[in-house]
Amino acid sequence: MNFNDLKLKPAILKALSEENYTTPTPIQEQAIPVVLAGRDLFGCAQTGTGKTAAFSLPMLQLLSDQQKPPGKRRPIRSLVLTPTRELAIQIYDNVRAYGRHVDIRSIVIFGGVSQKPQEEALARGADIVIATPGRLIDLMNQGFIDLSHVQILVLDEADRMLDMGFVHDVKRIIAKVPQKRQTLLFSATMPTEITKMVQTILFNPAKVEVTPVSSTAERIEQSVYLVDKANKQTLLLDLLRDKKITSALVFTRTKHGADRVVRHLAKAGVSSAAIHGNKSQNARQNALAGFKNGTTRILVATDIAARGIDIDELPYVINFNLPNEPETYVHRIGRTGRAGLSGTAISLCEEEELPYLRDIQKLIGKKIPEIKGHPYPLGSAPAEPKDEADQQRGGGGRGRQGGGRQGAGQGGRAEAGRGGGQEAGRQGAAGGRQEAGRQGAAGGRQEAGRQGAAGGRQESGRGARPEASRGGRPDAPRGESRPGSGAGRSQAPAGQGGRGGAASQGRAGQAQAGGGRQQQAGRPYQGPRPFSLKAQPTDTRRS
């Protein structure tokens, strides 16, 4: 079969010939006659099957066959909703290419750019509007869009729109479209929510299903490396040293993860760019353009941002992170091996992703070959140190274990726990302070005599000012104990030991004494104690 057999008008066939389209894909063969007949359609097809032409070609023909609406401003007769900016731009480019020889005007609307040009384009009128839900709702609320003349409604990648939380926006938009219309819905997967949507907004639809989501092209060579998380970036860089990988699309699970990979590759001199939701529209378009023209070798993307990437000759797809949904894996690797070409899909799997790997293999019905003998096998990496954020969460005011965390590089300074209620007795204070007696001080570090101080800690020396450790919480007002902190912390008024801190700084060999007022549990304040070098022994464990 060729496009001539689909009863498309000569003007559209001419455009297809100019685009070097000769043979329709399976979904185009099945969907185009249904749409031309005016029926609703539910198409289940994944990326790369040619579904954009499957709905845009008959849509252009139906609109161009109608008599031109009266008036200078063209009403919106067809609305195409899509989840991402990249996909909206891709559809817009295709619609313009297919309709270059018919009198149909189209515009594209998406967020992340100035709204003013879109307002002006709407004011001039358009037959077809391709839009993302968020920006379309904004323009609707401001009175710039009238959907009362829409005849054809297209929901492309409806499953992804639901995943991205657009379900309420989509419902609001549909409510503004006439009930008497033709609706075309396309989805790569068929979750329960999509089934409900089909039953709600489509009327007696024809169903077209092409390439089940569980299938992967036989021409795609798949492999997996089991590797520790700490070694993933190094392994990726080693793989990219292979000159055969002239270009590759690398998938990460998060936006920040994509940026980290790009920074690592840049340090090694590998040209790369990231594309995700935190990037401006111009940055995303420039990154994609650089990847297509070959100036950028590696494109790192999240799943949502990659939805609009349409590249026919993509030799490699690399999963830096395995997706937690097995269907997403199929969508990812389906971007290579198109148009009869071979492709390679490489996955880097860390220990926490092993369940994802099992789900993927169950879905595709085969085991992905593991590459063994590489320099970074699973279990070879040393234990990863906790990052700064984790250290601040564990210590510096949280005191999750022991009596607080010892601050590194601060002369053995220990950071106090939030409530100071951790036992620093037989286990010893985690900050390397003096053992707080066998009974344990309620939050203390230093041994304050055999009875133990029930609260605050004072720095030694005359007039020494205890300073709050970094990350610790300030104490209660001067002279007041904090409710719920056991016995409460003491505070020294100005001029008599300074203000009390969450933890005294302390240095090796410096004696500790009651240089300020100290309020102990169950005892009234007795005034400052006489200064004595023997008041407390020197902490020699930090020297």
C-alpha positions in Angstrom: 0.0 0.0 0.0 1.1 3.6 -0.7 -0.4 7.0 0.3 -2.3 7.2 -3.0 -4.4 4.2 -1.8 -5.5 6.2 1.3 -7.6 8.7 -0.7 -5.6 11.7 0.3 -5.9 14.8 -1.9 -3.2 15.7 -4.4 -2.0 18.7 -2.5 -1.2 16.6 0.6 0.3 13.8 -1.5 2.6 16.4 -3.1 3.8 17.5 0.3 4.4 13.9 1.4 6.5 13.3 -1.7 8.6 16.3 -0.9 9.1 14.9 2.6 10.2 11.6 1.0 7.2 9.7 2.4 6.4 6.7 0.2 4.8 3.9 2.3 2.4 4.5 5.2 3.2 2.8 8.5 0.8 0.3 10.0 -1.0 2.8 12.2 -1.3 5.3 9.3 -2.8 2.5 7.1 -5.4 1.8 9.8 -6.1 5.2 11.3 -6.3 7.5 8.2 -9.4 5.9 6.7 -11.2 5.9 10.1 -10.5 9.6 10.6 -11.5 10.5 7.1 -14.8 8.8 7.7 -15.4 11.1 10.6 -15.3 8.5 13.4 -13.8 8.8 16.8 -10.5 7.0 17.2 -8.5 5.4 20.0 -5.0 4.7 18.9 -2.6 2.7 21.1 0.8 3.3 19.6 4.2 4.1 21.1 6.7 6.7 19.9 8.2 6.2 16.5 5.2 4.5 14.9 4.1 7.5 12.7 1.1 8.4 14.7 1.6 12.2 14.1 0.9 11.7 10.4 -1.9 9.3 11.3 -4.0 12.1 12.7 -2.6 15.2 11.1 -2.9 14.1 7.4 -6.7 13.3 7.6 -7.2 16.4 9.8 -5.7 18.6 7.2 -7.8 17.1 4.5 -11.1 17.4 6.4 -10.5 21.0 7.3 -9.3 22.0 3.8 -12.4 20.3 2.2 -14.7 22.6 4.1 -15.8 26.0 2.9 -13.6 28.8 4.2 -15.3 30.3 7.3 -16.5 33.9 6.8 -14.8 36.8 8.5 -11.2 37.9 8.7 -10.3 36.0 11.8 -10.3 32.3 11.4 -12.0 30.3 14.2 -10.1 27.4 15.8 -11.5 24.3 14.2 -9.0 21.8 15.4 -7.2 21.5 18.8 -4.3 19.2 19.4 -3.3 18.7 23.1 0.1 17.3 23.9 2.1 17.0 27.2 5.4 18.7 26.4 6.7 21.7 24.6 9.1 19.6 22.4 6.3 17.4 21.3 4.0 20.4 20.5 6.8 21.9 18.4 7.4 18.6 16.6 3.7 18.2 15.7 3.5 21.9 14.6 6.5 21.4 12.3 4.9 18.3 10.8 1.5 19.9 10.3 3.1 22.8 8.5 5.2 20.5 6.3 2.2 18.3 5.4 -0.1 21.2 4.8 2.2 23.5 2.9 0.0 23.3 -0.3 -3.4 23.7 1.4 -4.8 26.9 2.8 -4.7 25.9 6.5 -3.2 28.1 9.2 -1.7 26.6 12.4 -0.1 27.9 15.5 1.7 26.3 18.5 1.2 27.3 22.1 3.4 26.3 25.1 4.8 27.7 28.3 8.3 28.8 29.2 8.3 31.6 26.6 6.7 35.0 26.3 2.9 34.9 26.0 2.7 38.0 23.9 3.5 36.5 20.4 1.0 33.7 21.1 -1.7 36.3 21.9 -0.9 38.1 18.6 -1.0 34.8 16.6 -4.4 34.0 18.1 -5.7 37.4 17.3 -4.8 36.8 13.6 -6.8 33.6 13.7 -5.8 29.9 13.1 -7.5 26.8 11.9 -5.3 24.4 14.0 -3.9 25.1 17.5 -1.3 22.7 18.9 -0.9 23.4 22.6 0.2 22.2 26.0 -2.5 22.2 28.6 -1.0 24.7 31.1 -0.4 27.6 28.7 -3.7 26.9 27.0 -5.6 27.2 30.3 -3.8 30.5 31.0 -4.9 32.0 27.7 -8.4 30.7 28.2 -8.6 32.3 31.6 -7.5 35.6 30.1 -10.0 35.5 27.2 -7.6 35.0 24.4 -8.9 31.7 23.1 -12.4 30.6 21.9 -12.9 26.9 21.6 -16.6 27.0 20.7 -15.9 26.2 17.0 -13.6 23.2 17.5 -14.6 20.3 15.3 -11.7 17.9 15.8 -10.1 17.3 19.2 -6.8 15.4 19.4 -5.3 14.2 22.6 -1.7 13.0 21.9 0.2 10.9 24.4 -2.8 11.0 26.8 -1.1 8.7 29.2 1.8 11.0 29.7 -0.5 14.0 30.2 -2.2 12.0 33.1 1.2 11.1 34.5 2.2 14.8 34.5 -0.9 15.8 36.4 -2.7 17.5 33.6 -5.9 15.5 34.1 -7.9 18.4 35.6 -6.6 20.9 33.0 -7.6 18.5 30.2 -11.1 18.1 31.7 -11.5 21.9 31.8 -10.4 22.2 28.2 -12.8 19.5 27.0 -15.6 21.1 28.8 -15.1 24.2 26.6 -15.2 22.2 23.4 -18.5 21.5 21.7 -19.9 18.0 22.5 -20.6 17.5 18.8 -17.1 16.9 17.6 -14.7 14.2 16.4 -12.2 13.1 19.1 -8.9 11.3 18.5 -7.0 9.9 21.5 -3.6 8.4 21.3 -1.8 6.6 24.1 1.3 4.5 24.3 -0.1 2.5 27.3 -3.6 1.6 28.5 -3.8 2.1 32.2 -7.2 2.2 33.9 -7.4 6.0 33.8 -7.0 6.0 30.0 -9.7 3.3 29.7 -12.1 5.5 31.7 -11.2 8.6 29.6 -11.9 6.7 26.4 -15.3 5.7 27.7 -16.1 9.2 28.8 -15.0 11.5 25.9 -15.1 9.2 22.9 -18.3 8.1 21.1 -18.3 4.6 19.6 -14.6 4.8 18.7 -12.6 2.7 16.4 -9.6 1.1 18.1 -6.2 0.9 16.4 -3.4 -0.9 18.2 0.0 -1.2 16.7 3.1 -2.7 18.3 2.1 -3.8 21.8 4.0 -2.0 24.5 5.7 -5.1 25.7 7.5 -5.7 22.5 11.0 -4.4 21.6 12.4 -4.4 18.1 14.6 -7.4 17.3 17.1 -5.2 15.6 17.9 -3.4 18.9 20.8 -5.0 20.6 20.2 -4.8 24.4 22.7 -5.2 27.2 23.0 -4.4 30.9 26.0 -3.6 33.2 25.6 -4.3 36.9 27.5 -1.5 38.6 27.6 0.3 41.9 26.0 3.8 42.0 29.3 5.3 42.9 30.9 4.0 39.7 28.2 4.8 37.2 29.6 8.0 35.9 33.0 6.5 35.5 31.6 3.5 33.6 29.5 5.8 31.4 32.7 7.8 30.5 34.5 4.6 29.7 31.8 3.5 27.4 31.7 6.8 25.6 35.5 6.5 24.9 34.5 4.0 22.3 34.7 5.9 19.0 31.9 3.8 17.6 29.4 5.7 19.8 29.3 8.8 17.6 26.1 10.0 19.3 23.9 8.7 22.1 20.8 9.7 24.0 21.3 9.1 27.8 18.3 8.8 30.1 18.3 9.8 33.7 15.4 9.5 36.2 15.7 13.1 37.5 16.5 16.6 36.3 19.3 17.1 38.8 20.7 13.7 37.8 20.8 14.8 34.1 22.8 18.0 35.1 25.3 15.9 37.2 26.0 13.6 34.2 26.5 16.6 31.9 28.9 18.2 34.4 30.9 15.0 34.7 31.1 14.5 30.9 32.1 18.2 30.4 35.0 17.8 32.8 36.2 14.8 30.6 35.9 16.8 27.4 32.8 15.1 26.1 30.4 17.5 24.3 27.0 17.0 25.9 23.8 18.9 26.8 20.9 18.3 29.1 17.2 18.7 28.3 14.6 18.7 31.0 11.8 20.7 32.5 14.1 23.1 34.5 15.7 24.3 31.3 14.4 27.3 29.4 12.6 26.7 26.1 15.5 28.3 24.2 18.1 26.1 26.0 16.1 23.0 25.3 15.7 23.8 21.6 19.4 24.7 21.3 20.4 21.5 22.9 18.2 19.4 20.7 19.4 21.3 17.6 23.0 20.8 18.5 22.4 17.1 19.0 20.6 16.7 15.6 23.3 18.6 13.7 26.2 16.7 15.4 27.8 19.5 17.3 26.6 17.9 20.6 27.6 14.3 20.9 25.6 13.3 23.9 22.1 14.4 24.8 21.1 13.7 28.4 17.3 13.8 29.0 14.5 12.9 31.4 11.6 10.8 30.1 9.2 13.7 30.0 11.5 16.0 28.1 12.5 13.3 25.7 8.9 12.8 24.5 9.3 15.4 21.8 12.7 14.2 20.5 12.2 12.8 17.0 15.4 11.5 15.5 15.4 8.8 12.9 19.0 7.8 12.9 19.9 7.4 16.6 22.4 4.6 17.0 22.7 4.4 20.8 20.4 4.8 23.8 21.9 4.5 27.3 19.9 4.1 30.4 22.0 5.8 33.1 19.1 5.0 35.5 16.6 2.3 34.9 13.0 3.5 34.9 10.7 2.3 37.6 8.0 1.6 35.0 9.0 -1.2 32.6 6.9 0.3 29.8 9.1 3.4 29.9 12.1 1.2 29.1 10.4 0.0 26.0 9.6 3.7 25.0 13.2 4.7 25.7 15.0 2.1 23.6 12.4 2.4 20.9 14.1 5.6 19.9 16.9 3.7 18.3 16.6 1.1 15.6 14.1 3.1 13.6 13.4 3.1 9.9 14.9 -0.4 9.5 18.3 0.6 11.0 20.0 -1.3 13.8 20.3 0.2 17.2 22.0 -0.4 20.6 20.5 0.0 24.0 22.8 -0.1 27.0 21.6 0.0 30.6 23.6 0.7 33.8 21.9 -1.1 36.7 22.7 -0.4 40.4 21.7 -2.6 43.3 18.6 -0.6 44.1 17.4 -0.9 40.5 17.6 -4.7 40.3 13.8 -5.0 40.9 13.2 -2.6 38.0 15.4 -4.8 35.8 13.4 -7.9 36.8 10.1 -6.1 35.9 11.5 -5.0 32.5 12.6 -8.5 31.6 9.2 -9.9 32.7 7.5 -7.3 30.4 9.6 -7.9 27.3 9.6 -11.6 27.9 13.3 -12.2 27.7 16.5 -11.7 29.8 18.7 -8.8 28.9 22.3 -10.0 28.4 24.6 -8.9 31.2 28.1 -7.6 30.3 30.5 -9.1 32.7 34.2 -8.6 33.3 34.1 -4.8 33.3 36.3 -2.9 35.8 33.4 -1.8 38.0 31.3 -4.8 39.0 28.5 -4.6 41.5 29.9 -4.6 45.0 33.4 -3.3 44.1 32.9 0.4 45.1 33.7 1.5 48.6 30.9 2.7 50.8 29.7 6.1 49.7 30.3 8.9 52.2 27.2 10.7 53.1 26.8 14.0 51.4 26.8 17.3 53.2 23.0 17.4 53.3 22.8 14.0 55.0 25.4 15.0 57.5 23.4 18.1 58.4 20.3 16.0 58.7 22.0 13.4 60.9 23.8 15.9 63.2 24.0 19.6 63.7 20.7 19.8 65.4 19.1 16.4 64.9 21.1 14.2 67.2 19.6 11.0 65.7 22.2 8.7 67.2 24.3 8.9 70.3 24.7 12.4 71.7 25.1 14.2 68.4 27.6 14.1 65.5 31.1 15.2 65.7 31.8 18.0 63.3 34.7 17.1 61.0 37.6 19.5 60.8 36.5 21.7 63.6 38.9 20.7 66.3 36.7 17.9 67.5 33.7 20.2 68.0 30.6 18.2 68.7 27.2 19.3 67.5 24.4 19.1 69.9 21.2 17.1 69.3 17.9 19.0 68.9 16.5 18.2 72.3 19.7 17.2 73.9 17.9 14.1 75.2 20.2 11.4 73.8 21.9 9.3 76.3 25.7 10.0 76.4 26.4 7.5 79.0 27.8 4.1 78.5 27.8 4.4 74.7 29.8 7.7 74.9 28.9 10.9 73.2 29.3 10.7 69.4 31.0 14.1 69.3 34.0 12.9 71.2 33.1 14.8 74.4 33.7 13.5 77.9 31.5 10.6 79.0 28.6 12.1 80.8 28.7 9.7 83.7 27.1 6.3 83.9 23.7 7.9 84.2 24.3 10.1 81.2 23.7 13.8 80.8 20.4 14.7 79.2 22.1 16.3 76.3 25.5 17.0 77.6 28.9 16.3 76.4 31.3 17.1 79.2 31.4 15.2 82.5 30.1 17.7 85.0 31.1 15.9 88.1 29.9 12.5 89.2 26.3 13.7 89.4 26.3 14.9 85.8 25.1 18.2 84.5 21.5 18.1 83.4 21.7 20.6 80.7 23.9 23.2 79.1 27.6 23.1 78.6 30.0 26.0 79.2 33.3 26.7 77.5 36.2 26.8 80.0 38.2 29.8 81.0 37.3 33.2 82.5 34.7 35.0 80.5 34.9 32.4 77.8 31.9 32.6 75.5 30.4 29.3 74.4 29.5 29.5 70.7 26.8 27.7 68.9 28.0 25.0 66.7 27.2 25.2 63.0 23.9 23.6 62.2 22.8 23.6 65.8 19.7 25.2 67.0 19.8 28.3 69.2 18.8 27.8 72.7 16.0 29.3 74.7 16.2 33.0 75.9 18.8 33.8 78.4 18.4 32.1 81.8 15.4 30.1 80.6 15.2 26.4 80.1 13.7 25.0 77.0 10.4 23.1 77.7 10.6 19.5 76.9 14.4 19.3 76.8 14.8 17.1 79.8 16.4 19.4 82.4 16.8 22.3 80.1 19.8 24.2 78.8 21.3 27.1 80.7 22.2 30.5 79.3 24.7 32.9 80.7 23.9 36.5 80.6 26.2 38.9 78.8 29.4 39.7 80.7 29.3 36.5 82.7 30.3 33.8 80.4 28.5 35.1 77.3 25.5 33.6 75.7 24.9 29.8 75.8 25.2 27.8 72.6 23.8 24.7 71.3 27.2 23.1 71.8 30.5 24.5 73.1 33.3 24.6 70.6 36.0 23.2 72.8 39.6 22.4 71.9 42.0 19.6 72.8 43.8 20.4 76.0 41.5 23.2 77.0 40.1 22.8 80.5 36.3 23.0 81.0 34.9 24.8 84.0 31.8 26.6 85.1 32.8 30.0 83.7 29.2 31.1 83.5 26.0 30.5 85.2 24.9 26.9 85.0 21.4 25.8 85.9 21.2 22.1 86.8 18.2 19.9 86.9 16.5 20.0 90.3 18.9 22.6 91.7 18.5 26.4 92.0 21.1 28.7 90.7 24.0 29.0 93.3 26.1 31.7 91.6 29.3 31.3 89.6 31.7 28.7 90.9 35.4 29.7 91.6 37.7 29.1 88.7 39.9 26.0 89.0 42.0 24.1 86.6 40.9 21.0 88.4 37.3 21.6 87.9 37.2 19.1 85.1 39.9 17.0 83.5 41.3 17.8 80.1 39.7 15.9 77.2 42.8 14.2 75.7 40.9 12.0 73.3 40.8 14.8 70.7 44.5 15.7 70.7 
